[in-house]
Each structure stands twice: as C-alpha cells, then as structure tokens.
Amino acid sequence: MPRDDDPTTMHFGGFVEDRLVVSASFYLASAPVHEELVSYQLRFMATDFDVQGRGYGARVLAFALDALREEGAAQVWAYARDTALGFYVATGWNVVQGSEHLSAESHLPHTTIVKSLVEGA
Ligand SMILES: CC(C)(COP(=O)(O)OP(=O)(O)OC[C@H]1O[C@@H](n2cnc3c(N)ncnc32)[C@H](O)[C@@H]1OP(=O)(O)O)[C@@H](O)C(=O)NCCC(=O)NCCS
C-alpha cells in the first residue's frame, strides 16, 4: 500500500515460532464518526486459515491497540468484512448503524466498525 512506510503507519504481526500467522496494519486516518479524534484505520486483519479460532487474532489486536493508545490514538475504525463482524464484536468493537455497504475493491458486504481507546470518547 502507498502509505505502508509512512512514519505514522503501524504494522503488527503474530508469530508461532518463526512463522508469521496473523497480521494487522493501522493507518492514521480520520474516522467516519467522531472525526475530531485522533484515529487509525485497521486494514489487512487476517489470521492464517489453519490457525484461526485459537485466539491469535484477538491477542494481536489487543497488543496493537495498547501500542496505538500509547502513540496518542483515541479511536480505531475499519470497514469490516461482514463475515468477520462476529470477531470484531467479540473483541469489543461497535458497529456503526446504517453503514452497511459493498466494498468497491472486493464487492463483498462490509460494515463500518469503531472502537474507542480512551474513556469518554
Ligand atoms: C476474522 C479473523 C481475523 C479472526 O481471527 P482469529 O485469530 O481466527 O480470531 P480469534 O481466534 O482471536 O477469535 C476471537 C473471538 O472472535 C470469535 N470469532 C472469530 N472469528 C469469527 C467470525 N468470523 N464470526 C464470529 N466470531 C468470530 C471467536 O470465536 C473468538 O470468540 P471468543 O473469545 O468468545 O471465543 C480470521 O478469521 C480471518 O483472518 N478471517 C479471514 C480474513 C478476514 O475476514 N479478515 C477480516 C477482514 S475485515
């Protein structure tokens, strides 16, 4: 992605021994809700098929959100693939009501999700 090497972009990976099995990248980008907050967009959240359902995705996300909070982020958001919405709800994200749409890239159903990283945001 063009912004992969931006100084504000943060990439996270989860390893089992020396194999990268989980990825999550965050790009500084104002959110569709609470535009005034310092926000990062999550993209490329994925766990390798053969190790899904073991808690690795949740663990990498928790680590990433702690690191983003330390960088001053107040909110994270994403265009979540609808088939993964249950994962995000299980890890504390909120669905933006009425945001359901088809991705222009993949043409798959997506919904906007958001998670606050600070009290009262
Ligand atoms: C979605 C994805 C990243 C989840 O990663 P994972 O490592 O398998 O997730 P975890 O094992 O950490 O699951 C954490 C929780 O979410 C739940 N969960 C995971 N995937 C889910 C799904 N697709 N639907 C409903 N719940 C789900 C788990 O049951 C678990 O709940 P629990 O804590 O109550 O047991 C992974 O399934 C994936 O890569 N899918 C294909 C790519 C994709 O859709 N990426 C998201 C694009 S927006």
The ligand as an SDF file (V2000), in Angstrom:
LIG
                    3D

 48 50  0  0  0  0  0  0  0  0999 V2000
  -11.5750  -12.7070   11.2590 C   0  0  0  0  0  0  0  0  0  0  0  0
  -10.2190  -13.2970   11.6700 C   0  0  0  0  0  0  0  0  0  0  0  0
   -9.1290  -12.2400   11.5400 C   0  0  0  0  0  0  0  0  0  0  0  0
  -10.3260  -13.7340   13.1640 C   0  0  0  0  0  0  0  0  0  0  0  0
   -9.0390  -14.1680   13.5940 O   0  0  0  0  0  0  0  0  0  0  0  0
   -8.8630  -15.4160   14.6010 P   0  0  0  0  0  0  0  0  0  0  0  0
   -7.4320  -15.4680   15.0010 O   0  0  0  0  0  0  0  0  0  0  0  0
   -9.4440  -16.6360   13.9720 O   0  0  0  0  0  0  0  0  0  0  0  0
   -9.8100  -14.9470   15.8010 O   0  0  0  0  0  0  0  0  0  0  0  0
   -9.7050  -15.3700   17.3560 P   0  0  0  0  0  0  0  0  0  0  0  0
   -9.4280  -16.8400   17.4500 O   0  0  0  0  0  0  0  0  0  0  0  0
   -8.7550  -14.4580   18.0390 O   0  0  0  0  0  0  0  0  0  0  0  0
  -11.2080  -15.0890   17.8240 O   0  0  0  0  0  0  0  0  0  0  0  0
  -11.5300  -14.1700   18.8670 C   0  0  0  0  0  0  0  0  0  0  0  0
  -13.0240  -14.2640   19.1290 C   0  0  0  0  0  0  0  0  0  0  0  0
  -13.7470  -13.9270   17.9260 O   0  0  0  0  0  0  0  0  0  0  0  0
  -14.6180  -15.0100   17.5520 C   0  0  0  0  0  0  0  0  0  0  0  0
  -14.6010  -15.0800   16.0980 N   0  0  0  0  0  0  0  0  0  0  0  0
  -13.5300  -15.2080   15.3040 C   0  0  0  0  0  0  0  0  0  0  0  0
  -13.8890  -15.1850   14.0040 N   0  0  0  0  0  0  0  0  0  0  0  0
  -15.2430  -15.0550   13.9870 C   0  0  0  0  0  0  0  0  0  0  0  0
  -16.2080  -14.9490   12.9470 C   0  0  0  0  0  0  0  0  0  0  0  0
  -15.8480  -14.9710   11.6520 N   0  0  0  0  0  0  0  0  0  0  0  0
  -17.5090  -14.8090   13.2950 N   0  0  0  0  0  0  0  0  0  0  0  0
  -17.8850  -14.7910   14.6000 C   0  0  0  0  0  0  0  0  0  0  0  0
  -16.9900  -14.8400   15.6320 N   0  0  0  0  0  0  0  0  0  0  0  0
  -15.7010  -14.9810   15.3220 C   0  0  0  0  0  0  0  0  0  0  0  0
  -14.0050  -16.2320   18.1940 C   0  0  0  0  0  0  0  0  0  0  0  0
  -14.9630  -17.2340   18.3850 O   0  0  0  0  0  0  0  0  0  0  0  0
  -13.4860  -15.6710   19.4990 C   0  0  0  0  0  0  0  0  0  0  0  0
  -14.5690  -15.5050   20.4090 O   0  0  0  0  0  0  0  0  0  0  0  0
  -14.4310  -15.9490   21.9490 P   0  0  0  0  0  0  0  0  0  0  0  0
  -13.3380  -15.0750   22.5180 O   0  0  0  0  0  0  0  0  0  0  0  0
  -15.7790  -15.6680   22.5040 O   0  0  0  0  0  0  0  0  0  0  0  0
  -14.0540  -17.3800   21.9100 O   0  0  0  0  0  0  0  0  0  0  0  0
   -9.8820  -14.5690   10.8400 C   0  0  0  0  0  0  0  0  0  0  0  0
  -10.9570  -15.4610   10.9140 O   0  0  0  0  0  0  0  0  0  0  0  0
   -9.5810  -14.2870    9.3730 C   0  0  0  0  0  0  0  0  0  0  0  0
   -8.4370  -13.9920    9.0130 O   0  0  0  0  0  0  0  0  0  0  0  0
  -10.5980  -14.3810    8.5010 N   0  0  0  0  0  0  0  0  0  0  0  0
  -10.4100  -14.1980    7.0550 C   0  0  0  0  0  0  0  0  0  0  0  0
   -9.9700  -12.7900    6.6910 C   0  0  0  0  0  0  0  0  0  0  0  0
  -10.9210  -11.7350    7.2120 C   0  0  0  0  0  0  0  0  0  0  0  0
  -12.1380  -11.8390    7.0970 O   0  0  0  0  0  0  0  0  0  0  0  0
  -10.3240  -10.6810    7.8040 N   0  0  0  0  0  0  0  0  0  0  0  0
  -11.0830   -9.5330    8.2970 C   0  0  0  0  0  0  0  0  0  0  0  0
  -11.2520   -8.5380    7.1880 C   0  0  0  0  0  0  0  0  0  0  0  0
  -12.1310   -7.0830    7.7440 S   0  0  0  0  0  0  0  0  0  0  0  0
  1  2  1  0
  2  3  1  0
  2  4  1  0
  2 36  1  0
  4  5  1  0
  5  6  1  0
  6  7  2  0
  6  8  1  0
  6  9  1  0
  9 10  1  0
 10 11  2  0
 10 12  1  0
 10 13  1  0
 13 14  1  0
 14 15  1  0
 15 16  1  0
 15 30  1  0
 16 17  1  0
 17 18  1  0
 17 28  1  0
 18 19  1  0
 18 27  1  0
 19 20  2  0
 20 21  1  0
 21 22  1  0
 21 27  2  0
 22 23  1  0
 22 24  2  0
 24 25  1  0
 25 26  2  0
 26 27  1  0
 28 29  1  0
 28 30  1  0
 30 31  1  0
 31 32  1  0
 32 33  2  0
 32 34  1  0
 32 35  1  0
 36 37  1  0
 36 38  1  0
 38 39  2  0
 38 40  1  0
 40 41  1  0
 41 42  1  0
 42 43  1  0
 43 44  2  0
 43 45  1  0
 45 46  1  0
 46 47  1  0
 47 48  1  0
M  END
$$$$
